Amino acid sequence: MAEPGDLLVRALVQHGVAEVFALSGGHLDPIFQACAAHGVRIIDTRHEAAAAHMADGYARTTGRPGVALVTAGPGVTNAITGVANAYMDAIPMICIGGRSPLRDDDRLPLQGMDQVALMAPVTKFARTVLQPERIPEYLHMAWRHATTGRPGPVFLDIPVDVLFTPVRDEDLANLGHLDEGRLSVPPVAAIDQALDLLEAAERPVVFAGGGAMFSGAQEEVRQFAAMLQIPVLANAKARGVVPEWSELGYGSFAYAASPIAAQAAGGPADVVVLLGARVGMFTGTGPRSFIPAGAKVIQVDIEPEEIGRARDVDVALVGDVRETLLLMMDRALGRRFKDHTAWVKGLAATKQTMRQMHDAAAARNQPIHQSRLAREVADVIAGDGIIVADGGETSLWMAEQAVVLNAGDFLSHGYLGCLGTGIPFAIAAKVAHPDKRVVAIIGDGSAGLNIAEFDTAVRHNIPVVVIVNNDQGWGMIRHGQRARYGNDHVVGAELGATRYDVVAEGFGAHREFVTEASQIRPALERALASGKPACINVITDPDQPHPTSIAMAKPAVTEGEVDLPYYGRKKLVPTP
């Protein structure tokens, strides 16, 4: 006879799972026992949202699905935000929930609710396993949904009575592994059309997104960039896919429309390759698009329906990013691509200018300028480690200063704009890469959401360093309100001078308290050398907005409309 919990864990192990993120509950006991028996590490958290965020962060830094185990009822509802965050950003993860007994359906049992209905809108696949012998089948099915096509999270719930029902060995199906070689590629004619555009391009760029990361295409992207001497701009999921210390690697799509680069090279980008990157907020849309209006667009995406979202494209390449690049490089042999030196040098000058734009203000010792804090973090890590950025303005300051050398070494926000991911992402990154330094920089608003996970880090000896950018408020909201309504109309956006370092110390972490800019680097170096989870509480300037906050808060008046992009709506007003 086989135990259902054992069947589930054996199926996970078949897929290479060595650790899971979880919060205990009686519904999960058979699974926990099986994990212990098979040597699968359980990182048990203090909140289910953190467990889901950790599974998400694990996938972002490895390219492989992370696994979260949560108990029934409130365990599942607590996890929904983490699952939704993964869904919005097309991140592969497996969420497995406990469930009330099948025998008690419609009898108002404890924690009895339709969990699949709750999870269905934010997953690619959500099912209840009704027969214990089908647990391996459903796990393999869920894994296929999570990892093929556009990746995404999946959800399985398993009723507790199903988990406690032994299975006869002869009732188990013999399931083979997924053939990962079945990947789609575009037709050769379309590849040649794309290469024709690139061969004629004066100022080409690649916009690399999650498809470049999760297809495992880092080496192919680097080869393609070197072959064509084409700069690669990347969103948060793909930063470092081309090293950012080189002239071909960049961390923002905004560089494509850079006035500095355009002046140096005679115009903005003229051909844009969307490489597994969707058109949306991070590429800009409409008049705010980072794709210049006159540029030709080549779009590579695994999902046909993603081609042409929000704008027409000139060449559509439906296929796996890695396989498509291999075919493009093969077909490019013998072609002659133009000299892009002026364009590349213009982009490199833009990168340097962007990194230094706040240097004069950041030179002061007090109050600490947030750009100075981000620069110190970037300079200490210097590409040798993983940076996690969490917070409205905090993530923007860090994104400007970070220098990333490998995909998966910079984790930040995506389309859900979910705060509180920083500590869980950092813990997951350290679990996945125990030999790498991991530093998270988070806002003090974000810190309050998952600060109890210092307990998780201490109990499991996961030495991450968390830096709190403590400006004593919800900075992006506060600065937006000031810009929109005036300095005397800040409502619900202030926080206290909280000693987050002392809170972390209470859980057993190393602590540092910083009030002067000159103290940042020594504190960071001590924290990294401590070998313990660490919290560095840095008191920063509460009156220093990031320029993006002001740009979002101040509406642009055009043709009788006030555009309020931050709230996503338009309100008709008289034309001034």
SVG drawing of the C-alpha trace seen along z (x, -y; Angstrom):
<svg xmlns="http://www.w3.org/2000/svg" viewBox="-25 -78 58 82">
<polyline fill="none" stroke="black" stroke-width="0.4" points="0.0,0.0 1.1,-3.5 0.4,-6.7 -1.0,-9.6 1.4,-12.1 4.3,-9.9 2.9,-9.8 2.8,-13.6 6.3,-14.1 7.7,-11.4 6.1,-13.1 7.7,-16.4 11.1,-14.8 10.7,-13.4 10.6,-17.0 13.8,-17.9 12.1,-19.6 14.5,-19.7 12.8,-22.3 9.3,-23.6 7.9,-26.7 5.1,-26.1 3.1,-26.9 1.9,-23.9 -1.7,-22.8 -3.3,-19.5 -4.5,-19.1 -0.9,-18.9 0.5,-16.4 0.9,-13.5 2.7,-15.7 5.1,-17.1 5.9,-13.6 6.6,-12.5 8.9,-15.5 10.9,-14.5 11.1,-10.9 12.4,-11.9 14.8,-14.6 12.8,-17.5 13.6,-20.6 10.6,-22.4 11.1,-26.1 8.2,-26.8 7.1,-30.5 5.1,-32.7 2.5,-33.6 1.1,-31.8 1.5,-34.9 5.2,-34.7 5.3,-31.1 3.7,-31.9 6.1,-34.8 9.0,-32.6 7.9,-30.0 7.5,-32.9 10.9,-34.4 12.5,-30.9 11.3,-30.7 12.4,-34.2 16.0,-33.5 16.3,-30.0 13.9,-29.7 12.4,-26.6 9.0,-26.4 8.9,-27.1 6.5,-25.1 4.3,-26.4 2.2,-24.2 -0.6,-25.9 -3.3,-24.6 -7.1,-24.8 -9.3,-27.9 -7.4,-30.9 -4.1,-29.2 -5.3,-29.3 -6.9,-32.7 -3.7,-34.1 -1.7,-32.7 -3.8,-34.2 -1.8,-37.5 1.4,-35.6 -0.2,-33.4 -1.7,-36.5 1.7,-38.2 3.2,-35.2 0.2,-35.1 0.5,-38.7 4.2,-38.2 3.9,-34.8 6.0,-33.1 5.9,-29.2 5.0,-28.0 3.1,-25.2 0.7,-25.9 -0.8,-22.9 -3.5,-23.5 -5.2,-21.4 -8.9,-21.0 -11.8,-20.0 -12.9,-16.4 -15.0,-15.4 -17.3,-13.4 -18.3,-16.7 -19.2,-18.7 -22.4,-20.7 -22.3,-20.0 -20.6,-23.3 -17.3,-21.8 -14.4,-23.7 -12.6,-25.7 -14.9,-24.3 -15.0,-26.5 -14.6,-26.4 -10.8,-27.1 -10.5,-26.2 -13.0,-28.9 -11.0,-31.4 -7.7,-30.4 -9.0,-29.9 -8.8,-33.5 -5.1,-33.9 -3.8,-30.5 -3.3,-28.7 -4.7,-25.5 -6.7,-24.8 -8.1,-21.4 -9.3,-19.4 -7.8,-15.9 -10.7,-13.5 -8.9,-10.1 -5.7,-9.4 -4.3,-7.2 -4.5,-10.2 -2.3,-12.5 0.9,-11.8 -1.1,-12.3 -2.5,-15.6 0.9,-16.8 2.5,-16.0 -0.4,-17.7 -0.1,-20.8 3.7,-20.9 3.1,-20.9 0.7,-23.8 3.1,-25.8 6.1,-25.3 4.9,-25.1 3.7,-27.9 3.6,-31.1 4.6,-30.0 2.4,-30.7 1.2,-29.4 -1.0,-26.4 -3.1,-25.2 -4.1,-21.8 -6.2,-21.2 -6.3,-17.8 -9.1,-16.9 -7.7,-15.7 -9.7,-12.4 -8.1,-11.7 -4.7,-12.4 -5.3,-9.8 -6.6,-7.0 -3.9,-4.5 -3.7,-3.3 -3.0,0.2 0.2,0.2 -1.6,1.9 -4.0,-1.1 -1.3,-3.6 -0.8,-4.8 2.7,-4.5 3.3,-8.1 6.3,-9.1 8.1,-12.5 7.2,-15.5 9.3,-15.6 10.8,-19.1 12.1,-18.9 8.8,-19.7 9.3,-23.4 7.8,-25.6 9.8,-27.7 8.7,-30.3 8.8,-29.5 12.0,-30.2 10.4,-32.8 9.4,-34.9 12.9,-34.6 14.4,-35.9 12.0,-38.9 13.1,-39.8 16.8,-39.5 16.1,-41.7 14.9,-44.5 17.9,-44.0 20.3,-44.0 19.0,-47.4 18.8,-48.8 20.9,-51.8 19.8,-51.7 18.4,-48.3 17.6,-47.2 16.3,-44.1 13.7,-44.4 14.3,-41.2 11.5,-40.0 10.5,-36.9 10.5,-34.7 14.3,-35.2 14.7,-34.1 12.3,-31.2 13.3,-29.7 16.8,-29.4 18.1,-31.6 20.8,-33.6 23.7,-32.3 21.8,-32.5 20.8,-36.2 24.5,-37.0 25.6,-35.3 22.9,-37.1 23.8,-40.4 27.5,-40.0 26.9,-38.7 24.8,-41.7 26.3,-44.2 22.8,-44.9 22.2,-46.4 19.8,-44.4 17.5,-46.3 15.8,-44.2 12.9,-44.3 13.2,-43.2 12.7,-39.5 15.5,-39.5 18.0,-42.0 21.5,-40.7 20.7,-38.4 23.5,-40.4 25.9,-41.7 25.3,-45.4 29.0,-46.2 29.2,-45.8 28.0,-48.3 25.4,-45.8 23.6,-45.3 20.9,-47.6 18.2,-47.5 15.4,-49.6 13.4,-49.7 13.4,-53.5 16.9,-53.7 15.4,-53.0 13.9,-56.5 16.9,-58.2 17.5,-61.8 21.2,-61.4 21.6,-58.2 19.4,-59.7 21.6,-62.8 24.8,-60.7 23.4,-58.3 21.1,-60.4 17.8,-59.3 16.0,-56.9 15.8,-53.2 14.6,-52.3 14.1,-48.5 12.9,-47.0 12.9,-43.2 10.5,-42.2 12.1,-39.1 9.6,-37.4 8.5,-40.8 4.8,-41.8 3.6,-45.3 2.3,-47.0 3.2,-49.3 6.9,-48.4 7.3,-48.9 5.0,-51.9 1.9,-52.2 0.4,-54.9 2.1,-58.3 4.3,-57.1 5.7,-54.1 9.4,-53.4 9.1,-52.0 9.7,-55.0 6.7,-55.8 8.6,-55.2 10.4,-52.0 9.9,-48.7 8.9,-46.0 9.8,-42.3 8.0,-40.4 9.0,-36.9 6.6,-35.2 5.5,-31.7 1.8,-32.7 0.3,-33.7 -2.4,-35.9 0.3,-38.0 1.6,-39.2 0.4,-42.7 -1.0,-43.6 -1.6,-47.4 0.3,-48.1 0.9,-46.6 4.1,-44.6 6.1,-44.3 7.3,-40.7 5.6,-38.2 7.7,-35.2 5.7,-32.8 7.9,-30.4 10.2,-29.6 12.7,-32.4 15.8,-30.2 14.9,-28.0 14.0,-31.1 17.3,-32.7 19.2,-29.6 17.4,-29.6 18.0,-33.3 21.7,-33.0 21.9,-30.1 20.1,-32.1 22.1,-35.2 25.4,-33.6 26.8,-35.4 24.7,-38.5 26.3,-41.9 24.9,-44.1 25.6,-47.8 28.0,-49.4 26.1,-50.3 29.0,-51.9 27.6,-55.4 24.2,-54.0 25.8,-51.8 28.1,-54.5 25.1,-56.9 23.2,-54.3 26.3,-53.7 26.5,-57.5 22.8,-57.5 23.4,-54.7 26.2,-56.6 24.2,-59.8 21.2,-58.1 23.3,-56.5 24.9,-59.8 21.9,-62.1 21.5,-62.4 25.1,-62.3 25.4,-66.0 22.5,-65.7 23.5,-62.2 26.9,-63.4 25.5,-64.9 25.9,-63.0 22.5,-63.9 19.7,-63.5 20.6,-60.4 19.5,-60.6 17.9,-57.4 20.1,-57.4 23.2,-57.3 21.8,-54.3 21.1,-52.5 24.5,-53.3 26.3,-51.9 24.3,-48.7 25.1,-48.4 28.8,-49.2 29.3,-46.7 27.5,-43.9 29.3,-45.0 27.5,-42.3 28.6,-39.5 25.4,-38.6 21.6,-39.0 19.8,-42.2 16.1,-42.3 14.2,-45.6 10.8,-46.0 8.9,-49.3 7.3,-51.9 10.1,-54.4 12.7,-52.2 12.6,-49.8 13.0,-52.8 16.1,-54.2 17.7,-50.7 16.9,-49.9 18.8,-53.0 21.9,-52.0 22.1,-48.3 24.6,-46.6 23.4,-43.1 25.5,-40.4 23.2,-37.4 19.5,-36.8 17.9,-36.0 20.2,-38.2 17.8,-41.2 14.3,-40.6 11.7,-43.4 8.1,-44.3 6.0,-43.5 2.5,-44.1 0.7,-43.5 2.9,-46.1 2.8,-43.9 4.7,-45.2 6.0,-42.9 7.8,-40.6 11.4,-41.7 12.1,-39.5 10.4,-36.4 12.1,-36.9 15.5,-37.3 15.0,-34.1 14.0,-32.1 17.0,-33.4 19.4,-32.4 17.8,-29.0 18.3,-28.6 21.8,-30.0 23.4,-29.4 26.8,-30.4 25.7,-33.9 25.4,-37.0 21.7,-38.2 20.8,-41.7 17.2,-43.0 16.5,-46.8 12.9,-47.5 10.8,-50.5 9.6,-50.8 6.1,-50.3 7.1,-47.0 8.9,-46.0 5.8,-46.0 4.1,-43.4 6.4,-40.4 8.9,-41.4 8.1,-38.2 9.9,-36.3 13.1,-37.2 12.0,-34.4 11.9,-32.1 15.4,-33.2 16.9,-32.7 15.3,-29.3 16.5,-28.0 19.9,-29.7 19.3,-31.7 21.8,-34.6 20.1,-37.3 20.8,-41.0 17.7,-43.3 18.1,-47.0 15.1,-49.2 14.9,-52.5 13.2,-54.2 11.7,-57.5 8.9,-57.1 6.1,-56.9 4.5,-55.4 6.9,-57.5 5.3,-57.2 1.9,-58.0 3.0,-60.8 5.0,-62.6 2.1,-62.0 -0.3,-63.6 2.0,-66.6 2.4,-67.1 -1.3,-66.8 -2.9,-68.5 -0.1,-70.5 2.2,-69.8 -0.5,-70.2 -2.8,-67.5 -0.9,-64.2 -3.5,-61.7 -2.8,-58.1 0.7,-58.1 2.8,-58.7 4.6,-56.0 6.6,-56.2 10.3,-56.2 10.2,-52.4 13.3,-50.5 12.9,-47.7 16.5,-46.6 15.4,-46.0 12.4,-44.0 14.7,-41.8 17.1,-41.4 14.2,-40.2 13.9,-37.3 17.6,-36.6 19.0,-38.6 22.0,-40.8 21.1,-44.5 22.5,-47.8 21.1,-51.3 22.3,-54.0 21.6,-57.8 24.5,-59.1 25.5,-58.2 29.1,-57.5 27.8,-54.7 26.1,-52.7 28.9,-50.8 30.6,-49.7 27.2,-48.6 26.5,-46.6 29.9,-45.0 29.5,-44.0 26.1,-42.6 27.4,-40.5 30.3,-39.3 28.0,-38.3 26.9,-35.1 23.4,-35.7 20.2,-37.1 20.6,-40.9 18.6,-44.0 20.1,-47.4 17.6,-50.2 18.6,-53.3 17.0,-56.7 16.6,-58.5 15.2,-61.8 11.4,-61.9 11.2,-64.9 13.0,-63.4 10.6,-62.1 11.7,-60.0 11.0,-61.9 8.7,-59.2 6.4,-59.8 6.0,-63.5 5.6,-62.6 2.7,-60.2 1.1,-62.6 1.0,-65.7 -1.6,-65.2 -0.9,-66.3 -3.7,-68.4 -4.4,-67.6 -7.5,-68.3 -9.9,-68.7 -8.7,-65.7 -6.7,-65.3 -4.8,-62.1 -4.2,-60.4 -2.0,-57.4 -1.3,-56.5 -5.0,-55.7 -5.6,-54.4 -8.5,-56.7 -9.3,-59.9 -11.5,-62.7 -13.0,-65.3 -12.3,-68.9 -12.5,-72.2 -9.5,-72.9 -7.3,-75.5"/>
</svg>
